[in-house]
Amino acid sequence: MKLNSLFKKNQSAKNAATLDYSERLKILDILGEPLVKEVRDGALNYAMNIAQYKTVNPVSLEYYKALSDLSEEQKEAACDLLSETITHVIYNFMHLFEENPEKFKMLIKKDGVEYDVVEISEDTGSEITFDDEEGWIQRFSEIGRFV
């Protein structure tokens, strides 16, 4: 069993080294799309509904009552701050894998092959923070970079 596990590890490393840029992007997108749509946009929608007083949750409405006194401009600024904060938290979480490879490993499985995110990413976590058209937020978010 150990030999099979070692072979898979070496196969993954070998495959990661031979991938071209577009193949790497496709594999990273397997993580990026749900991370942006479900985690980032999900958290941001939750916060925006509270900040804009659109939620029907009575506990949230009571707890965040002070937000109802904010102007629309202030609410928008708060939502933009939340957007950047949520994005930064995701970046820091992903970067943790690059800074601590002896402790943590994040794998993406495609066509039966496992790829280490750190090995196929140029800078783990930066995919979410890119401001150009290749960034995960620009390609996958229904909300966008700012609210």
N, C-alpha and C positions, 0 to 999 in steps of 0.2 A: 504493500500500500504506500509506503514512503517513497519508493522508486517512482510510482505513478504520479504522486504528488510533486516530486522533484521535476519530473518530465514536464508536467503541466506548467510549473513555475518557469522553467527554462523556455518552454514553448511560448509562453506569454511574453517574456522579456525579448525573445528573438523576434516575435511578431511585432511588438511595439517598436523595436529598432528599425524594422523594415517598412513601416507604414509611411506613406507620403502625407503631406499636409492635409489634403482633402479627406483622406481616410481617417486621420486623427480627429478632424472636426466632426465627422459623422459619428464616430464612437463617442466622443465627448458630448455630442448632442443627445445621446441616449440618456445621459444624466441631466444635461442642461435644460431640456424642454420641460420635464416634470418639475425640476427644481424651481424654475421660474414661474410656471403656471400654477403649480399646486402649493408650493411653499411661499415664495416671495409674493406673488399676486394674491394668494389666499390670505396671507397675513395682512397685506396692505389693504385689501378690500374690507377685511374685518375692522381694521383701525379706521379706515376712511368712513365707514358707515357709522361708527361711533362719533368721530370728530365732526361729521356733517349732520349728526343727529338723525340719521336715516334708519337706525336699528329699531327693532320693535322689542328688544330685550329690555324689560323694565329694570333689571339690575344694572345693566350697562348704562341706561339712560340716567338712573339715579346717581350712580358712581361717578359718571363723567359730566354731571350737570353743569359744572363750571365752563365746559367747552361751548355751551349754548350762548354764552356772552361774547364769544369771539366774533370778530367781523369775518366776512367771507374771505378777505385777503389773508387774515391771520389763520383761518382754518386751512386755506390752501398752503400756506407756508408750513404749518404743522404737518400736513400730509406729505409735503415734499421732504421735510426732515425725516419723517417716518420711512419714506421710500429709500432715502439714502442710508438710514440706519439699518433697515432690514437687509439691504444689499450688502452693507459693510459686514454685518454679522455673518451672512452666508460666505462672503469672501474670507473672513477670518477663520471660519470653520473649515473651509476647504484648504486654506493655506496651512492649517495645523498638520495636515497629512504630509505636506512637503517638508515642513520643519522638523517633523518627528517620524521619519520613515521606520525607525527601529521599533516604534510603539504602535503606529497606526498604518492601516492600508485600506484604500478604497478601490474596489474593483468594479469594472463594468464588464458585463458578459454579453458578447455578440457572437452569434453563430457558433456557440459552444466553446468559444475561446474567451478567457478572462484577460482583461487589460488593466494594468495598474494606472490609475488616473495620473499619478505623479510622473510616470514614465512617458505618457503620451501627451501631457500638457506642457506648454512652454513655461508657464508660471501658474501653478495650480491655484485656482480661484479667480484668476484674472479674466477668464472667459465671461464671468458675470459682470465685470466692471468695465469692459471695453466700451468705449463711446461710439465706435464706428459700426457699420452695418453688420459686422461679423459677431458683435457682442450678443450674448444670450438674451439680454433684456430687449434689445432692438428687434431680435428675430422671433422671440416667443411670448413676450409680455402683451397682454391685452390692455394693460394700463399705460405702459411706456415708462420712460426713465423718470419723469416727474409727473405729478398728478395733473 
